[in-house]
Amino acid sequence: MSSKSFYFSQRAKRTHEHPISYLMAEAVANPDLISLAAGLVDYQTLPSEEILELSKEIFSGGQRSAKNPLQYGVTPGLRELREILLDHMASSDGMTPAELSASVENMIITTGSQQLLFILTDLLVDPGDIVIAAWPSYFVYTGALETLGAEVYGVKIDQDGMIPESLRETLEQIKAEGKLSKVKILYVVDYHQNPTGITLSEQRRPELLEIVKEYSTEHKILLIEDSAYRELTYEGEPPSSIKKFDTNNEYVALVQTFSKTFSPGIKIGYGLLPDELSEPAMLQKGNHDFGSSNFGQTFIYEAFRRGLYKPHVELLKKRYTEKRDVLLNSLEEHFGDIEGVTWTHPSGGLYVWLTFPTHIDTHFEAALFQEAKKAGVIYVPGGFCYAQDRRQEIPMYEARLSYGAVEDEKIVEGVRRLSQAFQSVNKG
Ligand SMILES: Cc1ncc(COP(=O)(O)O)c(C=O)c1O
């Protein structure tokens, strides 16, 4: 055995184990545990039948077209899929690609949208640079920000999403600190946000973009619009994307994924990038893996081409509406009469954000989590969804509940167990 150790990079040293790993391990170690923590999707509706049908069609015959999915592809992704996705994104806003000044060269396909979030951030952020994000926000991205050495400034949200005045105040503060040149990215999860389920209102969308433009005085600030849950809108039509207002394709990277609407096992994400970032992002993608799985992309392409994708999303919307209602009804039943306990009522997505009275600590080591685990249910402690922001103290009395993968009766039982844990802790 050598007495020497490896000398880790600064990036590796900044990377910490994520709490979700602990929550996953707990769920695996104890199969009776009901996990309202994991962000997995519904099992029943995963498209195994569609995949079987498509497989037969794609692979029978042995011609070249049957071999292509098994060969390397190209770095930006299958061109015919990128064309479809460009139209898909633009038409979701009632626009043509030309009206968004966008072409297929601005479309990139990645290994999940997480890879695209990482690449975009890596393109712009050096250690000490600033990323502004909603507070709370999607915590896996926050992990990437830590690794890349970004300083995070959190902006307050309300029931209409990120508050433009708070964004402006934050930017003014950064300016007063003489650090405006360090601001590289504004990150917004704008539909049924992970973790709160909140959607950015229609009115605020152009406002946020205008603020980004206004403060792009020394260089452009990139607005990353993470629309992972856009298509999982259960009530009415989702608002326009922020991208819709970026008609010169200059400031907004619109990022989406098939992980929630089709299959996370296929792990395909995609994005419409500002012209200036398209080529540099492809170069980074080349370094990562010179192209996402051709195999997975082929299934997505064929699902679109044969008209299977959209009906599948409709099916999911129905299923998740039922599950969401089971969760909301259970919360009403068990917490409806308890003063100081509130929760969001999302119109889509996979998450409900539960707020306890401020004296209830939801963290791992605290009594509520321990009692809940004993009773057989776990959740994501809300504190993990807040990036470290030296200006603000992280609230510790919230929880993220996901209803994606949990069966209906287990959602009901999970909330019952959580209320039992809450009662025992609240009594003191
Ligand atoms: C808001 C948000 N963005 C991005 C992702 C990344 O998903 P994927 O890499 O599977 O596309 C997730 C996954 O949970 C998410 O919730």
The ligand as an SDF file (V2000), in Angstrom:
LIG
                    3D

 16 16  0  0  0  0  0  0  0  0999 V2000
  -35.9070   21.4310  -12.6320 C   0  0  0  0  0  0  0  0  0  0  0  0
  -35.1120   20.2970  -13.1700 C   0  0  0  0  0  0  0  0  0  0  0  0
  -34.2310   20.5260  -14.1280 N   0  0  0  0  0  0  0  0  0  0  0  0
  -33.4860   19.5510  -14.6540 C   0  0  0  0  0  0  0  0  0  0  0  0
  -33.6020   18.2440  -14.2020 C   0  0  0  0  0  0  0  0  0  0  0  0
  -32.6900   17.2100  -14.8010 C   0  0  0  0  0  0  0  0  0  0  0  0
  -33.3090   16.1320  -15.3500 O   0  0  0  0  0  0  0  0  0  0  0  0
  -32.6660   15.2730  -16.5090 P   0  0  0  0  0  0  0  0  0  0  0  0
  -31.1700   15.4410  -16.4360 O   0  0  0  0  0  0  0  0  0  0  0  0
  -33.0740   13.8800  -16.2310 O   0  0  0  0  0  0  0  0  0  0  0  0
  -33.1950   15.8210  -17.7850 O   0  0  0  0  0  0  0  0  0  0  0  0
  -34.5160   17.9410  -13.1830 C   0  0  0  0  0  0  0  0  0  0  0  0
  -34.6340   16.5740  -12.6580 C   0  0  0  0  0  0  0  0  0  0  0  0
  -35.2870   16.3080  -11.6790 O   0  0  0  0  0  0  0  0  0  0  0  0
  -35.2860   19.0000  -12.6510 C   0  0  0  0  0  0  0  0  0  0  0  0
  -36.1850   18.7990  -11.6750 O   0  0  0  0  0  0  0  0  0  0  0  0
  1  2  1  0
  2  3  1  0
  2 15  2  0
  3  4  2  0
  4  5  1  0
  5  6  1  0
  5 12  2  0
  6  7  1  0
  7  8  1  0
  8  9  2  0
  8 10  1  0
  8 11  1  0
 12 13  1  0
 12 15  1  0
 13 14  2  0
 15 16  1  0
M  END
$$$$
